[in-house]
Amino acid sequence: MVKYSEPALDRVFAALSDPTRRAILARLSEQQTASVSELAAPLPISLPAVMKHLDVLEGAGLVARHKTGRTVACRLTAAPMEDAMAWLTRYQRFWTESLDRLAALVEEKP
């Protein structure tokens, strides 16, 4: 049995598995930086819950936080997402080729 484990990639996919964290990332992709309060405003969860989600995102390297006075600003960091996309692209090529062969086979049948 082949065991494949890359802890950084595992953390990225674990972080992306939650819809609240994906919503936070989507919000950050629309603007350069946002405060924790701005990120929490549209979400139906408490501020401490948002902070826990940000901890997970920061642990995966997807978000960077910077504190200025009492305000914590967050920004999206793209490098871990690019690594995840590179990993997914390998499998996209496999499935595309497999489905293309299946389509060709089906089209040959009368």
C-alpha positions in Angstrom: 0.0 0.0 0.0 1.3 3.4 -1.0 1.2 6.0 1.7 1.2 9.6 0.5 1.2 12.3 3.1 2.3 15.9 2.7 1.3 17.7 5.9 1.1 21.2 4.3 -1.2 19.9 1.6 -3.3 18.0 4.2 -3.8 21.3 6.2 -4.9 23.2 3.0 -7.5 20.6 2.1 -8.7 20.3 5.7 -9.0 24.1 5.8 -10.9 24.2 2.5 -13.3 21.5 3.7 -15.4 23.9 5.8 -18.0 26.2 4.0 -17.4 29.0 6.6 -13.7 29.0 5.9 -14.3 29.0 2.1 -16.7 32.0 2.6 -13.9 33.8 4.5 -11.4 33.1 1.7 -13.9 34.2 -0.9 -14.4 37.5 0.9 -10.7 38.0 1.1 -10.3 37.3 -2.6 -12.6 40.2 -3.3 -10.6 42.7 -1.3 -6.9 43.1 -0.4 -7.3 43.0 3.4 -10.2 42.9 5.8 -10.5 43.2 9.5 -11.8 40.2 11.6 -14.9 42.2 12.3 -15.5 42.8 8.6 -15.1 39.1 7.9 -17.4 38.1 10.7 -20.2 40.6 9.8 -22.0 38.5 7.2 -21.4 35.2 8.9 -24.1 33.6 11.2 -21.5 32.7 13.8 -19.9 34.4 16.8 -16.7 36.4 16.6 -14.8 33.8 18.7 -15.9 31.1 16.2 -14.6 33.3 13.3 -11.3 33.6 15.2 -11.1 29.8 15.4 -11.7 29.5 11.7 -9.0 32.1 11.0 -6.6 30.0 13.2 -7.2 27.0 10.9 -6.8 29.1 7.8 -3.6 30.7 9.2 -2.3 27.3 10.2 -2.7 26.1 6.6 -0.9 29.2 5.3 -4.0 30.5 3.5 -4.4 33.7 5.6 -1.9 36.1 7.1 -2.9 38.3 10.1 -1.4 41.6 11.2 -2.4 43.5 14.3 -2.3 47.2 14.4 -3.5 48.6 17.7 -6.8 46.8 18.4 -7.5 45.9 14.8 -6.5 42.6 13.3 -6.2 42.7 9.5 -6.3 39.6 7.4 -5.1 39.0 3.9 -5.2 36.0 1.6 -1.9 34.2 0.8 -2.0 32.3 -2.5 1.0 30.0 -2.4 -0.6 27.1 -0.5 -3.7 27.3 -2.8 -1.4 27.1 -5.8 0.2 23.9 -4.4 -3.3 22.4 -4.0 -4.2 23.3 -7.5 -1.0 21.7 -8.9 -1.9 18.5 -7.0 -5.5 18.5 -8.4 -4.3 19.2 -11.9 -2.5 15.9 -12.1 -5.8 14.1 -11.5 -7.7 16.4 -13.8 -5.5 15.3 -16.6 -6.1 11.6 -15.8 -9.9 12.0 -15.7 -10.0 14.1 -18.8 -8.1 11.5 -20.8 -10.2 8.7 -19.4 -13.4 10.4 -20.2 -12.2 11.3 -23.6 -11.5 7.6 -24.3 -14.9 6.7 -23.0 -16.6 9.2 -25.2 -14.7 8.0 -28.3 -15.7 4.4 -27.5 -19.4 5.3 -27.1 -19.4 7.3 -30.3 -18.0 4.3 -32.2 -20.9 2.0 -31.2 -23.8 2.0 -33.7 
